[in-house]
Amino acid sequence: MPELPEVEVVRRGLDRWTTGRTIAAAEVLHPRSVRRHEAGPADFAGRLAGRTVLSPRRRGKYMWLPLRADAEDEPGEALLAHLGMSGQLLVGKPDREREKHLRVRMVFDDDGHDLRFVDQRTFGHLMVADLVPDAFAAGALVPEPIVHIAADPLEDAFDADAFYGALRRRKTGIKRALLDQSLISGVGNIYADEALWRARLHWARPTETMTRAEAVRVLEAAREVMGAALAVGGTSFDSLYVDVDGESGYFERSLEAYGRRDEPCRRCGTPIRRDEFMNRSSYSCPVCQPKPRRARY
């Protein structure tokens, strides 16, 4: 599933291609892709027609395109998107061939490049949602369905002190905490493993035993690795994650832990270990990231 860097790459591409443009019409080709829009596909399309797109925003793995409000005193609405496992938001010439898994298409009143939501597995979704005050950033607005999601570590609104306090109270493993979107958003399986490798902490380290310095080290590592991934377009293991121009990211080549089972740790040479974790995998170095005596799984 695309994580923060991959979603941010798409957001930046949408900013370049959609900001300031007005949607002429929206076409829903598969109702499952707008299943979270409770009023249905026709209402979804109707609420987009004639709306001008403002600069796209992101929180964690969600992104949204604010829609210009009809009146200055109205909070407005936004087109909220979650890519799921295979969702793609693609921009291109409107007369190009339709993709096999095209689910939603939006055309603009300037007859320029259109915007398409392509999703092979249909786990992703789009919806039009009301904007409400942000619980984490004063004066900001977020789509109502994600108001409970915590700020991500690349946001100015992220509170490192509150994060550390929550870690100490949670009594869980540090990787579980990093994947908890109510505590810190945008970090998934890949970047959790990469941040913990950089911070030299085992994924099962009990959060209640962590020092403030260790928590800061994890946060700094998460920011560093996600910043490095952003610089090369994110991580693409297959053709399902691409940017708005259909291009893949290249950070897979720079991964230090994730997916490198039995390959030598680039820091000490010890083979990377794979453990089962929440029906997924965790990758770590047995020497650089020693297992704690009292682990939390």
Backbone as CSV, one residue per row, in Angstrom:
resi,resn,N_x,N_y,N_z,CA_x,CA_y,CA_z,C_x,C_y,C_z
1,MET,0.838,-1.191,0.000,0.000,0.000,0.000,0.876,1.245,0.000
2,PRO,0.570,2.235,-0.853,1.348,3.467,-0.853,1.355,4.110,0.533
3,GLU,2.522,4.580,0.950,2.656,5.246,2.233,2.873,6.733,2.002
4,LEU,3.211,7.449,3.035,3.290,8.908,2.948,4.105,9.404,1.752
5,PRO,5.326,8.926,1.517,6.101,9.476,0.394,5.418,9.295,-0.959
6,GLU,4.835,8.115,-1.174,4.186,7.858,-2.459,2.970,8.759,-2.652
7,VAL,2.189,8.951,-1.572,1.009,9.805,-1.663,1.423,11.263,-1.869
8,GLU,2.495,11.677,-1.214,2.969,13.050,-1.387,3.469,13.295,-2.807
9,VAL,4.102,12.303,-3.421,4.536,12.440,-4.812,3.319,12.679,-5.715
10,VAL,2.253,11.922,-5.481,1.037,12.098,-6.274,0.421,13.476,-6.002
11,ARG,0.392,13.875,-4.737,-0.170,15.186,-4.395,0.563,16.314,-5.131
12,ARG,1.875,16.243,-5.157,2.654,17.278,-5.850,2.345,17.299,-7.339
13,GLY,2.153,16.120,-7.909,1.793,16.067,-9.326,0.419,16.661,-9.588
14,LEU,-0.534,16.381,-8.702,-1.872,16.943,-8.858,-1.849,18.453,-8.698
15,ASP,-1.018,18.945,-7.817,-0.906,20.385,-7.622,-0.494,21.058,-8.931
16,ARG,0.411,20.405,-9.629,0.918,20.953,-10.892,-0.149,20.947,-11.985
17,TRP,-1.010,19.930,-11.974,-1.918,19.732,-13.093,-3.371,20.144,-12.839
18,THR,-3.803,20.269,-11.574,-5.234,20.500,-11.324,-5.552,21.806,-10.622
19,THR,-4.612,22.394,-9.905,-4.910,23.591,-9.127,-5.390,24.736,-10.019
20,GLY,-6.526,25.311,-9.628,-7.090,26.429,-10.369,-7.963,26.045,-11.541
21,ARG,-8.052,24.766,-11.836,-8.879,24.326,-12.965,-10.288,23.965,-12.474
22,THR,-11.260,24.065,-13.363,-12.653,23.796,-13.019,-13.114,22.486,-13.653
23,ILE,-13.687,21.628,-12.849,-14.176,20.329,-13.323,-15.460,20.542,-14.125
24,ALA,-15.462,20.090,-15.365,-16.660,20.204,-16.201,-17.627,19.066,-15.916
25,ALA,-17.072,17.859,-15.754,-17.932,16.687,-15.514,-17.103,15.567,-14.911
26,ALA,-17.777,14.718,-14.147,-17.155,13.522,-13.580,-17.968,12.310,-14.006
27,GLU,-17.267,11.235,-14.329,-17.905,10.004,-14.792,-17.451,8.850,-13.902
28,VAL,-18.411,8.177,-13.269,-18.108,7.034,-12.411,-18.354,5.759,-13.199
29,LEU,-17.292,4.984,-13.429,-17.420,3.762,-14.207,-17.522,2.511,-13.327
30,HIS,-17.209,2.625,-12.061,-17.326,1.493,-11.139,-17.778,2.044,-9.783
31,PRO,-18.996,1.689,-9.342,-19.532,2.280,-8.108,-18.720,1.964,-6.858
32,ARG,-17.971,0.869,-6.869,-17.192,0.525,-5.677,-16.144,1.599,-5.366
33,SER,-15.673,2.284,-6.377,-14.640,3.295,-6.159,-15.168,4.547,-5.467
34,VAL,-16.490,4.707,-5.397,-17.076,5.824,-4.658,-18.010,5.294,-3.565
35,ARG,-17.732,4.095,-3.078,-18.596,3.457,-2.091,-18.693,4.236,-0.780
36,ARG,-17.662,5.013,-0.444,-17.694,5.795,0.795,-18.527,7.073,0.631
37,HIS,-18.854,7.405,-0.595,-19.729,8.553,-0.850,-21.158,8.029,-0.738
38,GLU,-21.750,8.191,0.443,-22.993,7.485,0.765,-24.171,7.884,-0.113
39,ALA,-24.149,9.063,-0.674,-25.274,9.495,-1.509,-25.244,8.871,-2.899
40,GLY,-24.177,8.150,-3.241,-24.130,7.422,-4.498,-23.367,8.115,-5.613
41,PRO,-23.120,7.361,-6.707,-22.323,7.876,-7.828,-22.882,9.131,-8.485
42,ALA,-24.201,9.200,-8.654,-24.778,10.362,-9.325,-24.560,11.627,-8.502
43,ASP,-24.724,11.523,-7.188,-24.493,12.677,-6.325,-23.020,13.061,-6.319
44,PHE,-22.152,12.056,-6.304,-20.704,12.308,-6.361,-20.357,13.138,-7.592
45,ALA,-20.839,12.694,-8.755,-20.545,13.411,-10.001,-21.164,14.804,-9.998
46,GLY,-22.389,14.921,-9.492,-23.064,16.201,-9.476,-22.386,17.231,-8.589
47,ARG,-21.808,16.777,-7.480,-21.162,17.705,-6.547,-19.786,18.152,-7.033
48,LEU,-19.244,17.474,-8.033,-17.963,17.882,-8.607,-18.124,18.810,-9.810
49,ALA,-19.196,18.638,-10.559,-19.385,19.426,-11.787,-19.429,20.921,-11.483
50,GLY,-18.597,21.672,-12.198,-18.575,23.114,-12.048,-17.743,23.621,-10.891
51,ARG,-17.068,22.732,-10.173,-16.273,23.144,-9.008,-14.817,23.383,-9.392
52,THR,-14.245,24.422,-8.842,-12.843,24.761,-9.093,-11.960,24.126,-8.032
53,VAL,-10.884,23.502,-8.473,-9.976,22.782,-7.581,-8.933,23.742,-7.014
54,LEU,-8.760,23.702,-5.703,-7.711,24.472,-5.042,-6.499,23.571,-4.808
55,SER,-5.446,24.106,-4.231,-4.199,23.351,-4.077,-4.402,22.092,-3.232
56,PRO,-4.026,20.923,-3.743,-4.228,19.661,-3.021,-3.485,19.631,-1.693
57,ARG,-4.059,18.902,-0.733,-3.487,18.741,0.594,-3.323,17.255,0.879
58,ARG,-2.569,16.961,1.935,-2.357,15.560,2.311,-2.197,15.447,3.814
59,ARG,-2.666,14.351,4.349,-2.359,13.955,5.724,-2.133,12.454,5.726
60,GLY,-0.923,12.038,6.101,-0.621,10.615,6.092,-0.816,10.030,4.707
61,LYS,-1.656,9.007,4.621,-1.885,8.309,3.356,-3.111,8.829,2.604
62,TYR,-3.738,9.874,3.130,-4.900,10.478,2.467,-4.482,11.784,1.787
63,MET,-5.146,12.088,0.693,-4.968,13.395,0.065,-6.341,13.919,-0.332
64,TRP,-6.435,15.234,-0.446,-7.708,15.796,-0.862,-7.502,17.043,-1.699
65,LEU,-8.442,17.247,-2.611,-8.467,18.422,-3.468,-9.575,19.324,-2.961
66,PRO,-9.238,20.402,-2.247,-10.283,21.329,-1.789,-11.024,21.918,-2.983
67,LEU,-12.313,22.115,-2.813,-13.156,22.675,-3.863,-13.612,24.057,-3.418
68,ARG,-13.467,25.027,-4.295,-13.794,26.406,-3.927,-15.234,26.498,-3.437
69,ALA,-15.411,27.128,-2.268,-16.737,27.260,-1.681,-17.566,28.282,-2.465
70,ASP,-18.906,28.112,-2.401,-19.795,29.037,-3.088,-19.817,30.403,-2.412
71,ALA,-19.601,30.424,-1.095,-19.584,31.682,-0.350,-18.373,31.708,0.572
72,GLU,-17.875,32.910,0.867,-16.655,33.033,1.653,-16.811,32.500,3.068
73,ASP,-18.027,32.538,3.633,-18.234,32.102,5.009,-18.528,30.609,5.120
74,GLU,-18.514,29.886,3.994,-18.749,28.446,4.026,-17.419,27.702,4.132
75,PRO,-17.374,26.627,4.953,-16.117,25.878,5.088,-15.718,25.126,3.827
76,GLY,-16.707,24.792,2.993,-16.404,24.135,1.731,-16.355,22.628,1.797
77,GLU,-15.981,22.045,0.652,-15.904,20.603,0.506,-14.585,20.242,-0.159
78,ALA,-14.321,18.949,-0.213,-13.091,18.486,-0.857,-13.328,17.124,-1.477
79,LEU,-12.569,16.844,-2.532,-12.533,15.517,-3.120,-11.447,14.742,-2.363
80,LEU,-11.874,13.784,-1.548,-10.965,13.016,-0.702,-10.600,11.710,-1.399
81,ALA,-9.311,11.372,-1.371,-8.836,10.170,-2.071,-7.958,9.329,-1.162
82,HIS,-8.170,8.026,-1.239,-7.263,7.052,-0.625,-6.944,6.029,-1.711
83,LEU,-5.667,5.785,-1.945,-5.258,4.942,-3.075,-5.413,3.453,-2.817
84,GLY,-5.575,3.045,-1.538,-5.689,1.620,-1.258,-4.439,0.866,-1.668
85,MET,-4.610,-0.331,-2.218,-3.472,-1.159,-2.611,-2.958,-0.834,-4.009
86,SER,-3.855,-0.391,-4.888,-3.457,-0.277,-6.293,-4.003,0.961,-6.988
87,GLY,-4.551,1.906,-6.233,-5.141,3.088,-6.847,-4.102,4.002,-7.476
88,GLN,-4.465,4.600,-8.600,-3.601,5.537,-9.315,-4.430,6.743,-9.742
89,LEU,-3.928,7.928,-9.517,-4.521,9.147,-10.049,-3.623,9.614,-11.175
90,LEU,-4.129,9.530,-12.391,-3.323,9.760,-13.587,-3.838,10.957,-14.368
91,VAL,-2.911,11.740,-14.878,-3.234,12.910,-15.690,-2.711,12.673,-17.104
92,GLY,-3.516,13.022,-18.108,-3.068,12.835,-19.483,-4.031,13.444,-20.481
93,LYS,-3.686,13.297,-21.740,-4.543,13.826,-22.798,-5.905,13.138,-22.760
94,PRO,-6.984,13.890,-22.842,-8.320,13.304,-22.677,-8.709,12.295,-23.752
95,ASP,-8.053,12.347,-24.925,-8.420,11.417,-25.996,-7.574,10.142,-25.991
96,ARG,-6.735,9.944,-24.961,-5.924,8.726,-24.910,-6.806,7.523,-24.621
97,GLU,-6.268,6.340,-24.877,-7.017,5.102,-24.663,-7.395,4.941,-23.196
98,ARG,-8.572,4.415,-22.967,-9.016,4.199,-21.595,-8.299,2.997,-20.982
99,GLU,-7.858,3.172,-19.744,-7.153,2.100,-19.044,-8.120,0.962,-18.700
100,LYS,-7.600,-0.246,-18.617,-8.420,-1.424,-18.343,-9.172,-1.293,-17.035
101,HIS,-8.520,-0.705,-16.024,-9.126,-0.623,-14.697,-9.530,0.810,-14.344
102,LEU,-9.924,1.576,-15.358,-10.397,2.939,-15.133,-11.703,2.892,-14.342
103,ARG,-11.763,3.647,-13.229,-12.943,3.617,-12.347,-13.696,4.953,-12.331
104,VAL,-12.946,6.066,-12.342,-13.564,7.393,-12.311,-12.756,8.301,-13.234
105,ARG,-13.458,9.149,-13.974,-12.788,10.089,-14.885,-13.365,11.474,-14.685
106,MET,-12.483,12.471,-14.621,-12.898,13.860,-14.494,-12.306,14.667,-15.645
107,VAL,-13.134,15.439,-16.314,-12.667,16.320,-17.379,-12.850,17.760,-16.926
108,PHE,-12.037,18.663,-17.495,-12.041,20.055,-17.067,-12.577,20.957,-18.177
109,ASP,-13.019,22.144,-17.768,-13.681,23.014,-18.748,-12.718,23.700,-19.711
110,ASP,-11.397,23.510,-19.506,-10.435,24.086,-20.443,-10.036,23.105,-21.544
111,ASP,-10.668,21.901,-21.522,-10.396,20.855,-22.517,-8.946,20.366,-22.485
112,GLY,-8.269,20.615,-21.379,-6.892,20.147,-21.240,-6.841,18.735,-20.671
113,HIS,-5.695,18.365,-20.101,-5.511,17.025,-19.562,-6.617,16.667,-18.575
114,ASP,-7.097,15.409,-18.657,-8.114,14.955,-17.716,-7.451,14.283,-16.510
115,LEU,-8.262,13.920,-15.521,-7.799,13.238,-14.314,-8.557,11.926,-14.203
116,ARG,-7.801,10.829,-14.051,-8.424,9.507,-13.994,-8.008,8.761,-12.736
117,PHE,-8.975,8.063,-12.146,-8.701,7.173,-11.022,-8.752,5.745,-11.549
118,VAL,-7.591,5.102,-11.557,-7.442,3.738,-12.059,-7.117,2.852,-10.858
119,ASP,-7.830,1.748,-10.702,-7.638,0.930,-9.499,-7.956,-0.528,-9.813
120,GLN,-6.917,-1.327,-9.951,-7.090,-2.738,-10.308,-7.861,-3.518,-9.248
121,ARG,-7.499,-3.339,-7.988,-8.097,-4.150,-6.920,-9.319,-3.502,-6.272
122,THR,-9.595,-2.270,-6.602,-10.736,-1.487,-6.088,-10.788,-1.416,-4.563
123,PHE,-9.623,-1.375,-3.912,-9.581,-1.135,-2.469,-9.522,0.370,-2.174
124,GLY,-9.101,1.155,-3.146,-9.045,2.595,-2.967,-10.429,3.204,-3.100
125,HIS,-10.533,4.497,-2.819,-11.843,5.135,-2.952,-11.716,6.641,-3.076
126,LEU,-12.762,7.243,-3.653,-12.919,8.691,-3.753,-14.250,9.066,-3.126
127,MET,-14.333,10.264,-2.563,-15.602,10.768,-2.050,-15.519,12.287,-1.942
128,VAL,-16.672,12.926,-1.998,-16.750,14.357,-1.715,-17.161,14.494,-0.264
129,ALA,-16.370,15.223,0.513,-16.601,15.330,1.949,-16.574,16.781,2.399
130,ASP,-17.291,17.060,3.474,-17.268,18.387,4.074,-15.917,18.628,4.745
131,LEU,-15.465,19.871,4.703,-14.256,20.272,5.421,-14.647,20.782,6.804
132,VAL,-13.897,20.353,7.823,-14.172,20.733,9.210,-12.865,21.206,9.854
133,PRO,-12.942,21.907,10.985,-11.716,22.370,11.650,-10.789,21.217,12.015
134,ASP,-9.500,21.427,11.798,-8.478,20.433,12.079,-8.190,20.402,13.581
135,ALA,-8.175,19.195,14.153,-7.909,19.056,15.584,-6.444,19.256,15.928
136,PHE,-5.567,19.233,14.919,-4.133,19.291,15.180,-3.472,20.590,14.728
137,ALA,-4.118,21.338,13.842,-3.532,22.575,13.325,-4.576,23.685,13.379
138,ALA,-4.352,24.659,14.225,-5.299,25.753,14.395,-5.517,26.498,13.086
139,GLY,-6.783,26.736,12.763,-7.135,27.484,11.571,-7.185,26.675,10.292
140,ALA,-6.749,25.417,10.336,-6.751,24.563,9.143,-8.046,23.760,9.053
141,LEU,-8.335,23.280,7.862,-9.518,22.459,7.619,-9.094,21.111,7.050
142,VAL,-9.813,20.066,7.443,-9.570,18.721,6.919,-10.909,18.076,6.583
143,PRO,-10.931,17.096,5.687,-12.180,16.391,5.406,-12.700,15.688,6.660
144,GLU,-13.982,15.777,6.884,-14.582,15.227,8.104,-14.274,13.749,8.335
145,PRO,-14.245,12.883,7.296,-13.985,11.457,7.558,-12.600,11.154,8.117
146,ILE,-11.652,12.086,8.003,-10.300,11.797,8.501,-9.900,12.737,9.630
147,VAL,-10.875,13.375,10.271,-10.554,14.330,11.330,-9.871,13.653,12.511
148,HIS,-10.086,12.337,12.666,-9.495,11.602,13.794,-8.057,11.162,13.536
149,ILE,-7.598,11.277,12.301,-6.262,10.793,11.950,-5.210,11.803,12.412
150,ALA,-4.170,11.280,13.047,-3.125,12.139,13.608,-2.333,12.839,12.518
151,ALA,-1.694,13.939,12.902,-0.765,14.611,11.992,0.385,13.671,11.659
152,ASP,0.989,13.868,10.497,2.113,13.012,10.112,3.429,13.718,10.425
153,PRO,4.528,12.982,10.461,5.793,13.560,10.927,6.398,14.622,10.013
154,LEU,5.871,14.800,8.808,6.371,15.854,7.925,5.559,17.144,8.046
155,GLU,4.490,17.108,8.843,3.644,18.289,9.032,4.198,19.180,10.136
156,ASP,4.026,20.491,9.979,4.365,21.426,11.046,3.496,21.175,12.275
157,ALA,2.295,20.644,12.064,1.362,20.415,13.167,1.739,19.217,14.027
158,PHE,2.708,18.424,13.599,3.071,17.236,14.378,3.706,17.649,15.695
159,ASP,3.216,17.071,16.804,3.673,17.406,18.151,4.535,16.266,18.682
160,ALA,5.852,16.452,18.663,6.764,15.397,19.088,6.617,15.071,20.568
161,ASP,6.356,16.078,21.394,6.185,15.834,22.829,4.940,14.999,23.100
162,ALA,3.850,15.318,22.397,2.624,14.538,22.558,2.833,13.106,22.069
163,PHE,3.591,12.956,20.995,3.899,11.619,20.475,4.654,10.805,21.514
164,TYR,5.655,11.402,22.135,6.438,10.682,23.141,5.560,10.301,24.340
165,GLY,4.716,11.217,24.788,3.828,10.914,25.899,2.886,9.766,25.583
166,ALA,2.365,9.766,24.355,1.465,8.677,23.949,2.200,7.344,23.869
167,LEU,3.449,7.378,23.394,4.250,6.149,23.350,4.374,5.534,24.741
168,ARG,4.679,6.350,25.708,4.897,5.865,27.071,3.613,5.281,27.670
169,ARG,2.466,5.787,27.248,1.193,5.308,27.782,0.670,4.073,27.065
170,ARG,1.089,3.828,25.834,0.471,2.795,25.007,0.770,1.369,25.470
171,LYS,1.956,1.117,25.937,2.364,-0.229,26.331,2.162,-1.212,25.172
172,THR,2.865,-0.951,24.104,2.818,-1.799,22.920,4.215,-1.829,22.317
173,GLY,4.392,-2.548,21.223,5.672,-2.543,20.519,5.813,-1.280,19.687
174,ILE,7.041,-0.822,19.490,7.254,0.438,18.790,6.750,0.381,17.350
175,LYS,6.860,-0.759,16.676,6.367,-0.790,15.298,4.846,-0.703,15.260
176,ARG,4.165,-1.377,16.179,2.707,-1.246,16.240,2.317,0.215,16.450
177,ALA,3.065,0.898,17.302,2.772,2.304,17.556,2.969,3.140,16.291
178,LEU,4.020,2.870,15.538,4.279,3.630,14.314,3.198,3.409,13.257
179,LEU,2.536,2.260,13.310,1.487,1.952,12.342,0.109,2.428,12.799
180,ASP,0.020,2.950,14.013,-1.250,3.417,14.574,-1.537,4.817,14.036
181,GLN,-2.497,4.913,13.108,-2.768,6.187,12.436,-3.426,7.222,13.346
182,SER,-3.874,6.803,14.542,-4.400,7.772,15.496,-3.283,8.385,16.339
183,LEU,-2.085,7.840,16.225,-0.925,8.323,16.961,0.036,9.088,16.057
184,ILE,0.298,8.521,14.896,1.171,9.139,13.894,0.721,8.595,12.541
185,SER,0.440,9.453,11.601,-0.105,8.978,10.332,0.961,8.922,9.252
186,GLY,0.674,8.126,8.222,1.528,8.085,7.042,2.604,7.029,7.033
187,VAL,2.917,6.443,8.199,3.972,5.439,8.279,3.347,4.056,8.115
188,GLY,3.839,3.300,7.148,3.369,1.943,6.920,4.482,0.944,7.156
189,ASN,4.280,-0.252,6.694,5.201,-1.351,6.978,6.619,-1.079,6.461
190,ILE,6.724,-0.546,5.261,8.040,-0.320,4.660,8.849,0.696,5.458
191,TYR,8.277,1.879,5.648,9.046,2.955,6.272,9.190,2.780,7.777
192,ALA,8.302,1.996,8.403,8.510,1.660,9.811,9.776,0.823,9.954
193,ASP,9.924,-0.206,9.115,11.135,-1.034,9.163,12.380,-0.216,8.866
194,GLU,12.295,0.669,7.876,13.457,1.472,7.503,13.833,2.472,8.604
195,ALA,12.840,3.090,9.226,13.125,4.039,10.308,13.730,3.330,11.511
196,LEU,13.200,2.163,11.851,13.724,1.431,13.008,15.142,0.927,12.743
197,TRP,15.452,0.553,11.499,16.824,0.155,11.175,17.764,1.347,11.375
198,ARG,17.362,2.499,10.899,18.201,3.685,11.056,18.361,4.070,12.527
199,ALA,17.291,3.870,13.311,17.326,4.240,14.722,17.940,3.147,15.598
200,ARG,18.273,2.001,15.011,18.880,0.868,15.721,17.980,0.343,16.849
201,LEU,16.672,0.272,16.573,15.716,-0.240,17.553,14.965,-1.424,16.973
202,HIS,14.749,-2.443,17.795,13.984,-3.618,17.372,12.506,-3.266,17.313
203,TRP,11.808,-3.869,16.363,10.398,-3.540,16.164,9.509,-3.902,17.350
204,ALA,9.949,-4.844,18.216,9.143,-5.267,19.366,9.544,-4.550,20.656
205,ARG,10.350,-3.507,20.566,10.754,-2.763,21.758,9.510,-2.187,22.447
206,PRO,9.307,-2.459,23.739,8.145,-1.905,24.449,8.195,-0.383,24.488
207,THR,7.126,0.254,24.104,7.126,1.718,24.042,7.249,2.358,25.413
208,GLU,6.747,1.680,26.456,6.802,2.282,27.788,8.219,2.329,28.359
209,THR,9.148,1.629,27.712,10.540,1.652,28.182,11.412,2.616,27.390
210,MET,10.844,3.254,26.379,11.642,4.117,25.520,11.936,5.452,26.185
211,THR,13.139,5.940,25.995,13.516,7.258,26.485,13.097,8.314,25.470
212,ARG,13.089,9.560,25.917,12.765,10.655,25.000,13.773,10.705,23.847
213,ALA,15.049,10.464,24.162,16.077,10.497,23.121,15.831,9.415,22.070
214,GLU,15.371,8.240,22.488,15.072,7.163,21.534,13.869,7.521,20.675
215,ALA,12.855,8.112,21.283,11.678,8.520,20.512,12.054,9.573,19.471
216,VAL,12.889,10.517,19.865,13.355,11.540,18.923,14.145,10.891,17.801
217,ARG,14.952,9.886,18.138,15.759,9.202,17.128,14.873,8.496,16.100
218,VAL,13.793,7.889,16.563,12.862,7.219,15.649,12.191,8.240,14.739
219,LEU,11.742,9.347,15.306,11.088,10.381,14.504,12.037,10.953,13.459
220,GLU,13.254,11.243,13.883,14.231,11.786,12.933,14.527,10.786,11.823
221,ALA,14.604,9.503,12.196,14.859,8.471,11.195,13.693,8.366,10.217
222,ALA,12.462,8.443,10.734,11.289,8.377,9.860,11.279,9.551,8.882
223,ARG,11.580,10.729,9.385,11.609,11.906,8.514,12.713,11.793,7.467
224,GLU,13.861,11.312,7.877,14.982,11.176,6.947,14.670,10.188,5.834
225,VAL,14.155,9.014,6.205,13.939,7.981,5.197,12.798,8.369,4.259
226,MET,11.756,9.012,4.796,10.655,9.422,3.927,11.069,10.591,3.038
227,GLY,11.916,11.475,3.562,12.439,12.544,2.718,13.294,12.010,1.583
228,ALA,14.113,10.989,1.892,14.947,10.382,0.851,14.085,9.682,-0.192
229,ALA,13.011,9.025,0.252,12.112,8.362,-0.693,11.410,9.377,-1.595
230,LEU,10.989,10.503,-1.006,10.340,11.551,-1.794,11.232,12.048,-2.921
231,ALA,12.513,12.143,-2.622,13.458,12.700,-3.595,13.575,11.852,-4.851
232,VAL,13.240,10.553,-4.753,13.348,9.662,-5.921,11.995,9.091,-6.328
233,GLY,10.912,9.757,-5.900,9.588,9.366,-6.374,8.912,8.267,-5.610
234,GLY,9.436,7.904,-4.409,8.799,6.863,-3.611,9.309,5.477,-3.931
235,THR,8.592,4.468,-3.407,8.981,3.068,-3.572,7.964,2.347,-4.449
236,SER,8.427,1.759,-5.536,7.554,0.986,-6.431,8.071,-0.448,-6.520
237,PHE,7.298,-1.412,-5.996,7.679,-2.806,-6.128,7.082,-3.428,-7.389
238,ASP,6.068,-2.787,-7.946,5.442,-3.287,-9.177,4.833,-2.090,-9.897
239,SER,4.056,-2.355,-10.917,3.498,-1.280,-11.736,2.269,-0.627,-11.103
240,LEU,1.852,-1.090,-9.925,0.627,-0.569,-9.340,0.819,0.796,-8.697
241,TYR,2.028,1.109,-8.221,2.256,2.467,-7.715,3.028,3.270,-8.763
242,VAL,2.405,4.347,-9.233,3.056,5.286,-10.152,2.596,6.686,-9.791
243,ASP,3.339,7.696,-10.280,2.921,9.081,-10.058,1.869,9.474,-11.091
244,VAL,1.467,10.752,-11.107,0.376,11.171,-11.997,0.745,11.055,-13.467
245,ASP,2.043,10.981,-13.771,2.482,10.816,-15.154,2.723,9.355,-15.521
246,GLY,2.419,8.433,-14.568,2.597,7.018,-14.834,4.007,6.505,-14.602
247,GLU,4.852,7.302,-13.920,6.238,6.920,-13.688,6.399,6.265,-12.317
248,SER,7.266,5.255,-12.230,7.527,4.557,-10.978,8.595,5.277,-10.163
249,GLY,8.587,5.016,-8.838,9.623,5.544,-7.960,10.792,4.576,-7.879
250,TYR,11.913,5.046,-7.311,13.135,4.238,-7.331,13.743,3.995,-5.948
251,PHE,12.986,4.256,-4.879,13.584,4.109,-3.561,13.789,2.644,-3.168
252,GLU,13.147,1.724,-3.871,13.356,0.298,-3.581,14.849,-0.051,-3.587
253,ARG,15.601,0.613,-4.446,17.033,0.330,-4.566,17.811,0.760,-3.320
254,SER,17.217,1.641,-2.500,17.918,2.184,-1.337,17.431,1.602,-0.020
255,LEU,16.530,0.637,-0.055,16.016,0.055,1.180,17.128,-0.662,1.932
256,GLU,17.184,-0.446,3.248,18.222,-1.039,4.085,17.765,-2.315,4.775
257,ALA,16.467,-2.436,5.037,15.955,-3.585,5.785,14.789,-4.260,5.071
258,TYR,13.763,-3.500,4.734,12.535,-4.082,4.197,12.802,-4.897,2.932
259,GLY,12.308,-6.137,2.938,12.426,-7.003,1.769,13.803,-7.584,1.536
260,ARG,14.745,-7.419,2.489,16.132,-7.853,2.274,16.488,-9.095,3.111
261,ARG,15.563,-9.965,3.301,15.799,-11.172,4.096,17.050,-11.926,3.616
262,ASP,17.910,-12.250,4.566,19.159,-13.003,4.357,20.234,-12.228,3.595
263,GLU,19.945,-11.012,3.196,20.984,-10.181,2.590,21.783,-9.493,3.697
264,PRO,23.056,-9.189,3.476,23.870,-8.600,4.543,23.442,-7.189,4.918
265,CYS,23.379,-6.946,6.213,23.133,-5.598,6.708,24.245,-4.695,6.191
266,ARG,23.883,-3.555,5.638,24.882,-2.662,5.069,25.683,-1.918,6.138
267,ARG,25.334,-2.136,7.394,26.063,-1.500,8.473,27.057,-2.458,9.133
268,CYS,26.631,-3.738,9.319,27.501,-4.670,10.048,27.751,-5.980,9.311
269,GLY,27.012,-6.251,8.240,27.221,-7.469,7.460,26.409,-8.664,7.892
270,THR,25.693,-8.577,9.011,24.855,-9.683,9.484,23.638,-9.847,8.568
271,PRO,23.239,-11.075,8.238,22.055,-11.263,7.394,20.794,-10.651,8.020
272,ILE,20.039,-9.956,7.217,18.782,-9.364,7.676,17.786,-10.469,8.007
273,ARG,17.070,-10.285,9.103,16.117,-11.288,9.591,14.689,-10.865,9.230
274,ARG,13.880,-11.857,8.882,12.461,-11.612,8.653,11.658,-12.292,9.747
275,ASP,10.726,-11.553,10.366,9.811,-12.098,11.374,8.380,-11.864,10.927
276,GLU,7.493,-12.762,11.321,6.071,-12.551,11.068,5.562,-11.465,12.008
277,PHE,4.711,-10.604,11.472,4.218,-9.470,12.249,2.856,-9.043,11.723
278,MET,1.799,-9.225,12.525,0.461,-8.766,12.163,0.069,-9.215,10.754
279,ASN,0.266,-10.492,10.455,-0.037,-11.066,9.133,0.800,-10.441,8.021
280,ARG,1.881,-9.789,8.405,2.806,-9.219,7.443,4.221,-9.642,7.831
281,SER,5.194,-8.833,7.512,6.589,-9.153,7.824,7.269,-7.954,8.461
282,SER,8.246,-8.252,9.305,9.147,-7.232,9.832,10.563,-7.649,9.497
283,TYR,11.353,-6.699,9.042,12.739,-6.965,8.677,13.649,-6.140,9.585
284,SER,14.687,-6.794,10.108,15.595,-6.101,11.019,16.952,-6.795,11.018
285,CYS,17.940,-6.097,11.561,19.276,-6.667,11.719,19.408,-7.214,13.137
286,PRO,19.706,-8.503,13.315,19.801,-9.089,14.654,20.893,-8.469,15.520
287,VAL,21.908,-7.891,14.895,23.005,-7.292,15.660,22.755,-5.811,15.927
288,CYS,22.428,-5.055,14.894,22.202,-3.613,15.062,20.900,-3.315,15.799
289,GLN,19.944,-4.228,15.723,18.639,-4.036,16.356,18.341,-5.234,17.258
290,PRO,19.053,-5.396,18.351,18.873,-6.575,19.200,17.462,-6.655,19.780
291,LYS,16.962,-7.872,19.842,15.633,-8.111,20.401,15.620,-7.812,21.886
292,PRO,14.670,-7.059,22.391,14.626,-6.742,23.820,14.265,-7.988,24.648
293,ARG,14.697,-7.995,25.884,14.387,-9.141,26.763,12.883,-9.282,26.955
294,ARG,12.194,-8.165,27.087,10.749,-8.187,27.248,10.138,-7.544,26.006
295,ALA,9.864,-8.381,25.036,9.352,-7.875,23.758,7.834,-7.771,23.783
296,ARG,7.318,-6.820,23.007,5.870,-6.700,22.806,5.587,-6.875,21.316
297,TYR,4.768,-7.881,20.988,4.523,-8.222,19.599,3.215,-7.630,19.096
